[in-house]
Amino acid sequence: MKRPSALQRFIAENVFSRCGQAVTRLSEAGLLPRPEIPGSEAEVREWWLVSPLAARALRAAGEPVLQFCELYLWGRTQARGSSLEDDPALAAAAKPAEPPAPTGW
């Protein structure tokens, strides 16, 4: 049996489900603002419920991430229907953070 890649493991552990209808209803109720992506022509195509770890990494990569209470919602800008494994934002988020550079005495 083939072992899952680091990206596949990251997705399995940190990306839970689509949540577009929830975002729409929360927005319509005035409970959740729709984010703007400054300096970008990209638009959100899908909303996904993600872990706090994924939300931090995606937000650091400039991706739209909303928080509602303890829920983190990622606005995916890639074409609808394309695989999560093909999403460059997730690929970047799945990479481990660079360790800090050693400091001299």
Buried (B, 14 or more C-beta within 10 A) or exposed (E): EEEEEEBBEBBEEBBBEEBBEBBEEBEEEEEBEEEEBEEEEBEBBBBBBBBEEBBBBBBEBBBBBBEEEEBBBBBBBBEEEEEBEEBEBBBBBBEEEEEEEEEEE
